[in-house]
Amino acid sequence: MKRYALLTDLHGNLRALEAVLADVQAEEWDGIFCLGDFGGYAAHPNEVIARIQALGIPSISGNYDSSVASAAPDCGCQYTKPFDIEMSEASYAWTLQHTSEASKDYLRTLAPEIRFEAEGLRVLLCHGSPRSETEYLFVERSNGYLAQFAGGGTADAQADVICFGHTHVPYHREVKGTHFINAGSVGRPKDGDSRACWAVLTLDAGKVTTEFRRVEYDVEAEGRDLVAAGLPEYFAEYLRYGGQIPVRTEAG
């Protein structure tokens, strides 16, 4: 049996990362991996990168990472609503300006995927999808959509287990014998739960199981930090509600 800890979408949230690392380091693992997106939306991209580097955690590049590393025009987040685009642009501009050259140098070293074999299974770690770091494999995607990455599909990923992030919503589905595992988000959950999320992947003689763990941290303090750093208050509220900010009426 092999057990792996999967962290993804840290997004500059140092307190969430520290809380998750404390949880992870309380156990023994066959591997700890980071699936990308170190910065964006919160105030500590350099500190987050430094912590992962110091621990020697193997990591891959997320869309935010490759964009910041190359000073791309945008973060590759592919938002469509005007307000979301505005907030995305504000986050990216701030992160690009405040990520140090040393941190950018590290981001440039990251590959788009990690592959390994364990317990008779081929495992692929990526950020968005096997095809692109910017592609969203939403939980709402149909089995038919996911099947293209399974064995014999038009975009066959040559993997039995595909682990990713990018959507910030955890799930585990099996399609045509291939396991699709979204590890959620450490730093910016979008499933209505403000607690940091990480995943345990267990491989045992061909059997694949996952456990999604939630860890509390000081959300309000992290929100105060990002506002003090010049990021929009909206990002603090987003953390507070786990991405599901309630709609307000005129009556309040």
C-alpha positions in Angstrom: 0.0 0.0 0.0 1.2 3.5 -0.9 -0.2 6.8 0.5 0.4 10.2 -0.9 -0.5 13.7 0.2 -1.8 16.1 -2.5 -1.8 19.8 -2.1 -3.0 22.2 -4.8 -4.0 25.8 -5.5 -2.2 27.4 -2.5 -2.8 30.9 -4.0 -0.7 32.9 -1.6 -2.5 31.9 1.5 0.3 31.2 4.0 -1.9 30.5 7.0 -3.9 27.9 5.1 -0.7 26.3 3.9 0.9 26.2 7.4 -2.3 24.6 8.8 -2.3 22.0 6.1 1.4 21.3 6.5 1.0 20.7 10.2 -1.7 18.2 9.4 0.4 16.5 6.7 3.6 16.3 8.8 1.8 14.5 11.6 1.9 11.3 9.4 4.2 9.3 7.3 3.9 9.4 3.5 5.2 7.7 0.4 5.2 11.1 -1.2 3.9 14.6 -0.8 3.1 16.6 -4.0 2.0 20.1 -4.9 -0.1 20.5 -8.0 0.5 24.1 -8.7 -0.8 27.7 -8.4 1.4 29.1 -5.6 0.2 32.8 -5.9 -2.8 34.9 -6.7 -5.6 36.4 -4.6 -3.7 36.6 -1.3 -0.7 38.4 0.1 2.0 35.8 0.5 3.2 34.3 -2.8 6.9 34.4 -1.9 6.4 32.9 1.6 4.3 30.1 0.2 6.9 29.3 -2.5 9.7 29.4 0.1 7.9 26.9 2.4 7.3 24.4 -0.4 10.9 24.8 -1.6 12.3 24.4 1.9 10.5 21.1 2.4 11.6 19.9 -1.0 8.0 19.0 -2.0 7.9 18.0 -5.7 5.7 20.4 -7.5 4.2 21.1 -11.0 3.3 24.4 -12.7 -0.2 25.8 -12.5 -1.6 28.3 -14.9 -0.8 31.1 -12.4 2.7 29.9 -12.0 3.6 29.8 -15.7 1.9 33.2 -16.3 3.8 34.9 -13.5 7.1 33.2 -14.5 6.8 34.4 -18.1 5.0 37.8 -17.4 2.1 36.7 -19.6 -0.7 39.2 -20.3 -3.1 37.4 -17.9 -3.3 34.5 -15.5 -5.0 32.1 -17.9 -8.0 31.8 -15.6 -10.5 32.1 -18.5 -13.2 34.0 -16.6 -16.1 35.2 -18.7 -18.2 37.5 -16.4 -17.1 41.2 -16.3 -16.7 41.4 -12.5 -14.7 38.1 -12.4 -12.4 39.4 -15.1 -11.9 42.6 -13.2 -11.0 40.8 -10.0 -8.8 38.4 -11.9 -6.9 41.2 -13.5 -6.4 43.0 -10.1 -5.1 39.8 -8.6 -2.7 39.0 -11.4 -1.3 42.5 -11.6 -0.6 42.6 -7.9 0.9 39.1 -7.9 3.1 39.8 -10.9 4.4 42.9 -9.2 5.0 41.3 -5.8 6.4 38.0 -6.7 10.2 38.2 -6.3 12.7 37.4 -9.0 13.9 34.5 -6.9 10.4 33.1 -6.7 9.9 33.6 -10.4 13.1 31.7 -11.1 11.7 28.8 -9.1 8.4 28.8 -10.9 10.4 28.6 -14.2 11.8 25.3 -13.1 8.4 23.6 -12.7 7.3 21.0 -15.3 3.6 20.8 -16.3 3.2 17.2 -15.0 4.7 14.5 -12.8 4.2 10.8 -13.6 5.0 7.7 -11.6 3.9 4.1 -11.1 2.9 2.5 -7.8 0.9 -0.6 -6.8 0.5 -1.5 -10.5 -1.0 1.8 -11.4 0.1 4.7 -13.6 -0.3 8.0 -11.9 -0.4 11.4 -13.6 -0.3 14.7 -11.6 -1.3 17.8 -13.5 -2.9 21.1 -12.8 -5.9 21.6 -15.0 -6.2 18.6 -17.2 -3.8 16.2 -19.0 -4.2 18.4 -22.0 -3.7 21.9 -20.6 -3.0 23.6 -17.3 -5.9 26.1 -18.1 -8.6 23.5 -18.8 -11.2 23.1 -16.1 -12.3 19.5 -15.3 -15.3 20.8 -13.3 -17.2 18.3 -11.1 -20.1 18.9 -13.5 -18.2 17.6 -16.5 -20.0 14.6 -18.1 -18.5 11.1 -18.1 -18.3 11.5 -21.8 -16.1 14.6 -21.5 -13.8 12.9 -19.0 -13.7 9.7 -21.1 -11.5 11.4 -23.7 -8.6 11.2 -21.2 -9.3 7.6 -20.3 -7.9 4.5 -22.0 -8.6 4.6 -25.7 -10.0 8.1 -25.6 -9.2 10.8 -28.1 -6.8 12.4 -25.6 -5.8 9.3 -23.8 -3.6 10.4 -20.9 -1.9 7.0 -20.6 -2.7 6.9 -16.9 -4.9 4.9 -14.5 -5.1 7.7 -11.9 -5.2 11.4 -12.9 -4.8 13.9 -10.1 -5.4 17.7 -10.6 -6.8 20.9 -9.2 -7.6 24.2 -10.8 -11.4 24.2 -10.1 -10.9 24.4 -6.3 -13.7 21.8 -5.7 -12.7 18.3 -4.6 -14.1 15.1 -6.1 -13.2 11.6 -7.1 -14.8 9.8 -10.0 -14.0 6.7 -12.0 -14.7 6.8 -15.8 -13.9 3.9 -18.0 -11.5 2.5 -15.4 -9.6 5.8 -15.0 -9.7 7.6 -11.7 -10.2 11.4 -11.8 -9.2 13.1 -8.5 -9.5 16.8 -7.9 -7.6 17.7 -4.7 -9.6 20.8 -4.1 -7.7 23.9 -2.9 -5.5 24.7 0.1 -5.7 28.5 -0.2 -9.0 29.4 -2.0 -11.8 26.8 -1.7 -14.8 27.3 -3.9 -17.2 24.7 -2.5 -18.7 26.8 0.3 -16.3 25.4 3.0 -13.8 28.0 4.1 -11.4 25.4 5.6 -8.3 24.6 3.7 -8.6 21.4 1.6 -6.1 18.7 0.7 -6.3 15.1 -0.4 -5.0 11.7 0.6 -4.5 9.3 -2.2 -4.2 5.6 -1.3 -3.1 3.0 -3.8 -3.4 -0.6 -2.7 -2.9 -3.5 -5.1 -4.7 -1.8 -7.9 -7.4 -0.2 -5.6 -7.7 3.6 -5.5 -9.2 5.5 -2.6 -9.2 9.1 -1.6 -9.9 11.1 1.5 -10.4 14.9 1.4 -9.3 16.5 4.6 -10.4 20.0 5.8 -8.3 22.1 8.1 -9.3 25.2 9.9 -7.0 28.3 9.9 -7.3 32.0 10.8 -9.3 33.1 7.7 -9.9 36.6 9.1 -6.2 37.2 9.7 -5.4 36.1 6.2 -8.1 38.4 4.9 -6.7 41.3 6.8 -3.3 40.7 5.4 -4.4 40.7 1.8 -6.4 43.9 2.3 -3.5 45.6 4.0 -1.3 44.5 1.0 -3.6 46.4 -1.4 -5.7 43.5 -2.7 -9.5 43.9 -3.0 -11.7 43.3 0.1 -13.7 40.9 -2.1 -10.9 38.4 -1.9 -11.1 38.4 1.9 -14.9 37.8 1.7 -14.3 35.1 -0.8 -12.1 33.2 1.7 -14.6 33.8 4.5 -17.4 32.1 2.5 -15.4 29.4 0.7 -16.2 31.0 -2.6 -20.0 31.0 -2.1 -20.6 34.6 -1.1 -24.3 35.0 -0.3 -26.4 37.2 -2.6 -27.5 40.4 -0.7 -30.8 42.1 -1.2 -31.5 45.8 -0.7 -33.0 44.9 2.6 -29.6 43.4 3.6 
